[in-house]
């Protein structure tokens, strides 16, 4: 049966697209389930009001925050229970880059479980790594069963991960470009249709099951003029430099925790303990930052408050990843970018004496440019802004800032966060 299906898929591009649509639907459903698990855990542990995100609450008392170090011990126990530290766990980016799209379903469940626990316990990490991991794993397992050719296997894994991201953000175009730029690593004509079809299927299935897009329609009524592109290019350069600082800080803290002699099992608990004073300063630093991003864009905030949250969120992300929690910086980088954009626009106003660019537009440009610096994918982030705002002139400014950011990071650093962590992991072996 598998041989017949393999021959059918090789002979017919339409059949491969149909397979990709099925993978995309499965990835979208898995994204809904994983997100629901993490939010349920947050509501249970932190006693959140209904329909409230953890990072969106006004304040959290010390008794609630004691969950953080305890969660570190539970996270470690989970890792030992599934023998996660005895082998190298391969994510979708590494699978496509080094292993021809081959992924282990048990290992993917471990990675996703650790990410859901980290996010659900309040660590400053996002769930996108879990979404992409499971979307890619389903594609890889099915492709392996069908014994697909290497190129088809890589395309299918890219389609699964892209569909998962499309489902998470309600943005099929962003999901498709994520697959091309981050996972597959190239745009190929043969991959466009299956990847796009999977992304559309993932977003549709997620919305059918009630998944709401994370990003809000936050564009202002102030138009983007031609000379603003140069100003936003400057914002892109700032985002690139600060993105490099953030990535190096994660590695520095990670190395530091190893050299201090703190037992490996105790590192997440110590990281959770260090998160407590940061979270007391502002709960916006916890989890990925969905609620905080929504509140800050919709309601606005003072420059002083935005600066405090920017520093605190950066510190929380560095501590969370540096002390062993699992997750990614996808949404954290989006959130940090909005804060940088606000600060950039406000600082220009203070220096020049009158508004130069709109703070809300600057927040969205900064969101994309900083995410490009950390995650990569200029067109991914541009499409994310386009589908969130439907503002084409603003998207043009986003593309300009993102390309500047991407160029500077490649020139000065050479990697995005995902590819850099992949390189470090290959050099060091199992985590």
Secondary structure as UniProt FT lines:
FT   HELIX           2..11
FT   HELIX           13..46
FT   TURN            50..51
FT   HELIX           54..56
FT   HELIX           62..65
FT   HELIX           67..81
FT   TURN            82..83
FT   HELIX           84..86
FT   HELIX           92..98
FT   TURN            100..101
FT   HELIX           105..120
FT   TURN            121..122
FT   HELIX           128..145
FT   TURN            146..147
FT   HELIX           150..169
FT   HELIX           172..178
FT   HELIX           179..184
FT   HELIX           189..208
FT   TURN            209..210
FT   TURN            226..227
FT   HELIX           228..259
FT   TURN            260..261
FT   HELIX           264..281
FT   HELIX           283..285
FT   HELIX           290..299
FT   HELIX           303..322
FT   TURN            323..324
FT   HELIX           330..352
FT   HELIX           359..374
FT   HELIX           378..389
FT   HELIX           392..412
FT   HELIX           417..428
//
